[in-house]
Structure formats: structure tokens, C-alpha cells
Amino acid sequence: MTRGKWESVSDFRVDVETVDEHVAVVSFERAPRNYFTPELIGMLADVLEELAGDGRTRAVVLRGEGRHFCAGADLSGAGDGADLDIESLYGHAIRLFAQPLPVVAQLQGAVIGGGLGLALAADFRVAAANARLAANFAKIGIHQGFGLTVTLPRLVGEQRALDLLLTGRRVHADEAATLGLVDAVATLDQADETALAKAADLAANAPLAMRAIRQTLREGLVDQIRDAVAMEAAEQRKLFQTADFREGVAAAAERRAASFTAS
């Protein structure tokens, strides 16, 4: 494995490692819980687009450094959301869905909210046994985002998606595999190897055929994501203004049950 240089921007870092020429590992870090920003998602999109055009890379492993994959957006200081550039965030998210390389997301620790949306932008997911996944938006008084309106029911079916979104409940790795949220579960110390093995299997196939098959199976997905994130952003903007959103974020930060008032 040849390690690339970390590129640091503001408070996050992104790294690319090349494995056996045709597999790249893209790692990101924004301590302590890998909360994303529009700039971070934009850089991930930049990196994947560059890898797709380099003539060598055929598959990618996407991973978060440290204890967690990604806990979504940090909403603790969001206030009424006026300063959150969600349109830019989701514009970059669309680019992740549009790029042509197959991606294996390697999950550990928190895969929460928008972090789950990022995981579902990948084609496959390998979860360490300690991974916990949640579409916890209803628990903090906000609408789901990052295209989960499309990707979650597409992956697990409408009824299971309804359950996960309306309850906001946490799902551990084994149940996630049963639901179809993840494709494989590994011990924490074997998650790297398992994700790399999956990417290597993909990279061993004919690259033009693989891209064509993937494009056919994902026909119309980018347009669906584009429409979904426009609706998600509009609903989020409305709900940012509510007392329930402020209460939900405060309750999550204080690790207590929220007291919602429908206001």
C-alpha cells in the first residue's frame, strides 16, 4: 500500500491511498465524531471524480478515521439554521451519487443522521461489529436529508424505511445486516481487510462492463436524488425555525428525553 499525503483544509483532512493499482482508499477525518461540512463533502466528491478520471482506479473504499464513520452534521450550534449551507452540502452530495466508480463504505462507531446518508451513497457497506446506524432526524425535530428519502426505501423497502425514519431508533451491525442496510459485518480489527477484499473483487472485473452495469442499475437515481434533496432542504429550513428542533438538539446534547410541543 502506498500512502498518499493528507490534505488538510480548515478543520478536516482527506487522504487517498492506492492499493494494488486499481483500488483506492479514501479516508476523511474531522475529530471527534467526523461531523461533515459542505467543504468536506465537496472534497470527497472532488477526490472521487479525480479517481474516476485517472484511468487506473476501478473501486474505492470510503472510510472515516478514528472511532466513528460519520455522525452527520453538527447541529449543536445551528440555532435557526440560517447559517447552515445545506444547499451547497446537498449539491456536493449529488456529485457523490453521480460519480461512476463503485464505492465500498467501511463503517464503524457512529453512522448517524447525514452520516447514514453518506454511507448509503456508497454501493456496498461493510460494518464493524461496533457500528451503530440511525436515521435519528425525528428524535431531534428535523426532516431527513442527504437523499435518504430515496436511498433508504430503495435499500430496505418502504415499510422498514418508515420504521427507521419515524422511530429514529438505533440499529446495531447485526440487525443492519438483517435489514439490508449493510452487506457484511466484520470484527473491528478485520473491517479494513473485509472492505478491501470487497473492493478488490470489484476491481478484478472488466472496468467498462462494471461501470455500464452500475449505470444501468442506477438509471434515474441521480435525478431522484436531486429532486429529493431539494424537498429535504426545504423541509429542513422550515423545521429549523421550530421550538421542537431547538429542544431536540438540546435534549440530544444533554442525553435526556426530549419534551416536544409541536411548535
N, C-alpha and C positions, 0 to 999 in steps of 0.2 A: 504494500500500500504506500503510495506517495502522498504525503500530506501537503495540502495547499496552505497558503498563508491565510490567516484570519483577516477579514476585512472589518474594521470597526467603524461604525457610524453612530454618533451620538452615544446612546446607552445600550447598544446591542452589537452583536458580532455575527457574521455569517462566514462559513468555511466550506470549501469544496475539497474532497479527497477523491482521487482516481484509483479504482480497484480493477486490476486486470484489464486495463484499457477501456472496456466497454461499460463499466458500472461506475457511477459517481455517487458519493455520499455527501449530501448537503446537510450541514449542521447549523443550527442557529442557537443563540444564547442571549437571553435578556433576564438576568437574575432578578429575583429569586425563583419566580414561577413561570418564566418565559411568556409573560404577557406580551401580546403583539401590539404593534403600532402600524399605521398605514405605511410608514417608511420601511419597517421590517418586512411586511408582506410584499411591498414593492420590490425590495431587494431579492427576496426569494423568487419572485416572478422573473426578475432580470436574469438571475442565475440559471433558472430552468430554461428560459428562452435561449440563453447563450449556449448551454449544453446541448440543446436540441439542434443547434446550428453548427456544432463543431465537427460533425462528420464522424465522430468516434463513439460518443455516448449513446447507449441503447436502453438503459434503465437507470433509475435513480432511487436511492434510499434517502428519505427525508426524516431527520431526527432532531429532537431538542436536546441540547446539552444539559447535564445536571440531573436533578431528581425528577423533573417533570417534562412532559412533552410540550404542553401549552395550556395555560389556564384562561385563554381567550384575551379579552380586553380588560385592562384595569379600570374599573368603573368607580373606584373608591372616591376619586375626586371629580367625578363627572358633573356634579351639580345638575343643571337642567339640560346638559348635553350640548349646549350651544357651541362649545369649543371642540367637540369631537368631530373629526373629519371623516364621517362614516362613508360619504360618497367616494372619497379617494380610496379608503380602505377597500370598499367593495369593487371599485374599478380595478384595483390590483388583484383582488380575488378572482375576478372574471378571467384575468390573464393566466392565473394558475390552472383554471379549468380548460383554457384554450390551448395551452402548450401541448405538443404532441407526444412527449415521452411518457412511458408507463412509470408510475411512481409507487414505491412501497413506503408507507409511513410506519416508522418504528415508534411505538407508543410505550411510555412508562409514566408512572405517577399520575398527575392530574391531566386529564384530557377533557376540559370543561368549557361549556358555552361555545364561544367562537373557536376555541381550540379543537372542539369536536368538529366544527365546520371545516377547519383546516385539515384535520385528519381525513374527513370524507371527501376532500378534493383529490386525494390520492386514489389510486386504482385498487390497492391492497393495503391491509393493515395487519401488522404483527404486533401483538401486545405482550409486554412483560406481565408476569403474574400480578404485579402490584399496580397495574394500570386501573384507573377508575374513570369512567366516562359518564358525562351528564350533560343533557340539554337543559340547564337549570334556569332558563330565562323566566319562566312563570314564578319561580321562587324569589326572584329579585324584581318582579314587576315590569318586565320588558319583553318585547317581541323577539323571537328567534331571528338570527341573521346568518351571514356568510353562506347563503344559499341552502341552508338546512331545510327550508320549505320544500325544496326539490330533492336534495340528496338523501335525506333521512327516509322518507317513504319509499324512494326508489330502491334503497338498500334493504330495509327491513319490512316493508309493507305499510299500508296506511294505518292499520289499527295499532300496530306496535309503535309507529311513529307518533300517533296521537297519544298513546300512553306515556311515552318518554317525554314529549313536549308539555303535556298538561300536568303531569305529576312532577316533572323536573328531577326525578329520582336518580340516584347514583347507581351505575351498573359496573360491577367488577369484571375482570377479564374473562372468566369462565362463562358468565352469563352473556357477556358481549359476544362471545363466540357462538353461543346457542342462538342468540337473536340474529346473527349475521352481521353484527357491527364490525367484528374483526374476523380475519381469515385464519389466524393461528395464534396460539398462546405459548409463550416460552418462559422459562425461568429468567430472572433478571440478568443473570450472567450469561445467558445464551441468546438473549434477544438480538444482540448485534449479529451474531452468526446466523440466526434464523432469517433475519431480514435480508442480509447479504446473500444468503443462499437463494432466497426467492428472487431477488433482483438478478442474480447470475443465471438462474433458469430462464428468465425472460430474455436476458441479453444473448443467450446462446441461440436464439431463434432468428429467422430471417428478418432483418430490421424493417425493410419496406413492407413486408407482409404484416408484420406485427403492428406497425402504425396504421395500415389500412384497416385491419380488423378492429383495432381500437376505435378508429374514427367512425366506422360503421355502427358499432355498438353504442357509441356516444352521440349518434346523429341527433342534432337538435338540442343537445344538453346545454351548450353554451348560451343559446338563445333563451332557454328556460331559466338558466341561472341569472342572466341579465335582467329578465322580467321580474324574477323572484327578489333579487336584491334591491331593485327599485321599490318594490312594495314593502320589503322588510325595513328598508331605511326610512320610508315614510311613516310606518307604524312606530318604529323606534323613536323618531323625532317627536311624535305625539306623546308617547309614554314617558319620555324623559321629563316631561313637564309635570308629571303627576306626583302626588304625595306618596302613592304606593311605591313608585320607583325609588324615591329617597329612603323610604322605610325599608324596602327590600335590601338595598345596598348597605344601609346601616346595620340591619339585622345580620347580614352575612358577615360583615366585618367584626361584629360583636359576638358572633357564634351563638345567636339566640333565635327563637322562633319569631317570625315577622308578625306584626299586627296590621293587617291591611284594612283599608276603609273604603275601597272603591272610589277614591278621589285623587 
